Amino acid sequence: MVSADALDRAAEAARAGELVVYPTETVYGLGADALDPDAVARVFDAKRRDRSKPVSMAVDSVEAAADVTRPTDRERAFMREFLPGPVTVVVERGPEVPDVLTGGRDRVGVRVPDHDDALALLDRAPPLTATSANVAGRESARTVAALDLEIREAAAVVVDAGETAGGRGSTVVDVAARTIHRRGPLADDIEAWLQERA
């Protein structure tokens, strides 16, 4: 486990609009206050990511997700089944979710990482951006040592929890559309859930 002090410093930085690097069960993520448009813009700048490509957000529970989004009953059932876990669920965004996060779309991806340190950070911080801590087009980092120099320099705090467990990004699913946008961990189980509850 990462020290409480390190998590407190990361949460404080996020609340101040700064960028933080944090571990998840897949790869290291680049976090900023997902409800602060300026902070989210800094994530895009650090990653050199196209502004038309939305970024997901991470929260510490399904209940916290429902505070800032508008999931349907079916989406809530799905989230209770698969979260926490390496899954991003696309749901209707709430009014406080900024356009820059979603690329102007009315839906947003939500993650509840299955990682104790990430959950402990999210318990202390606002919803954070959930995007890999790498410059767009480069490899995702599973260790702090593998972080791109640009990302390391852009982040106010780097939470080092050692090597992450899985190298693949989360599975991205739109429950309402019964569509898996990106296959990753648990994709077969998710497909089965969507078919059983068609």
N, C-alpha and C positions, 0 to 999 in steps of 0.2 A: 504493500500500500504506500502511496505517496503521502508525505507528511501533511497534516492539517494546515500548517503554515504555508506550504507551497500552494495548496488549493485556495486558501484565503487570499493569497497574493494574486492568483489568476482570476478569481472572482472579482476582486477589487479592480483589477485592470480592465476586465470586461465591462464592469459597471461604469468605468471612466471613458468608455468608447475605444479602448485599445484592443489590439489583437493578441490572442493567446493560442498556443499550440497545446493540444490535449490528446490523450490516448483514447482509443475506442477498441472494441473487440476485433475490428478489421485493420485499420491503419490509423496513423495520427491525423487528427483533424485540425483545421484552422478555424478558431472560434472568435466571434465578436458578438456583441449584443444584437440579436437578430431583429429586434424591434427598433433599432436606431439606424436610420437610413445612412448617416455619415459613416458609422462604423461598418455597415455592410459594404458600402462603397469602397472602404479601405481593403476589405477582403478581396474584392474583384481586382483592385489595383495591384495588391501584393501577388496574386495568382496570375495576373495578366489574363484574366478570364473575360470572355465576351459577355457584355452586359445583357445580351438577349438570352443567355443560358441561366435559368434560375438556380438558386442555391437553397438547399434544404435547411431546416432548423432542428436542433436537438433540445429535448426537455427531459426531465427526470422521471416522468410518469405519464400514463395515458390521461390522467386527470389534468395534469399541467398542460398537455396538448390541447385538451378541450377548452382551456381558459383562453387560448389565443386563436383557435380554429373552430370550425363548425362541422364536426363529423356527424354523419348520419348514424342511426342505430346500427346498421350493418357494418359501417366503418369502425364504430366503437367495438363491436363484437370481434372484428378482425384484429384490431389493435390489442385487445385483451388477450387474444390467442397468440399473437406473434411478437409482442413487445413486452419487456425489453428484448432486443435481438437485432441481428444484422439486416434489418428491414426498414425501408423508407416508405411511408404510406402517404399518398397524395390525397389531400382533403381540401375542402373550401377554407380559405383563409378568413381570419377575423379582421375587423377594421383597423386594428393597430399594426398589422403586418404590412411593412412598406413595399411599395412597387418594386424598388430596386432588388429586393430579395427574390421576387417571383418573376422578374422580367415583365412586369405589368399584368401577369395572369391572375385569375381569381382563385387559383388553387396553389397549395404549397406542400412540399414534402416535409414530413415529420419523422424524426428518429428518436427512439429511446434506447441509447446504447446499452448493451449487456456487458458493462465494464464498471467495476466498483469505483474506480477513481473518476471516471467520467460522470457517473451518477452523483458522486459526492460533490464534484465541481458544479454540476447543474443544479444541485440542491441549494448551492450558495449563490448562484449567478442567475441573471435573466436568461431567457431562451437564447442559445448560442447558434451561430451558423454551424452547419454540419456539412463541411466540404473537406476534401483531403488537403493536407498541408503540403502542397507542392505547387510549383509553377505549372500552369496549364500545359498539357502535352508531355510532361515529364512523369517519371515513375512516382507512385505514392510511397510514402516513407513508413516503414515498420519500426524504425528506431530513430531516436533523436539525431544520432550521428549521420543518418541518411537524409536529413532535411536539406532542401535547397538553401544555399546561403542567403538568397533574397528573402525567403520565408523566415529564416532564423533572425535576420536583421529587422524585419518588419514587426516581429512579435515582441511585445513587452515582457511576456512571461512564457517560458516553455516548461510544461509539466512532463517530466521524464519518468515514465513507469516501465522502462525497459522495452523489450521487443514485444510488439503486439502479436496476437494469436493468429490472425488470418490476413492474407495479403489481398483478398478480393474485396471490392466495394460492396455495399449493401445491395440487396434486391430492392428495386423500386417498383411499387405496385399501385395502380389506381383501382381501388376496389369497386367504385361506382361503374367504371368502364369495363371491369373484369379483365384488365390488361396488366401484364408485367412489362414495364418499360425497359428494365435492365435486369437480366438474370444474374443471380449471385447465390449466396447461401440460402438454403430453405426454399429455393424456387419451386421444386417439385411439390413440396408440401403445400405451398401457397397456391399453386395451380389446382391441386386437388381440393383445397378449401373453397376456392372460387367456383369450381365446377359443382361441388356438392351443394353449394348454397346459391346456385344460379336462379 
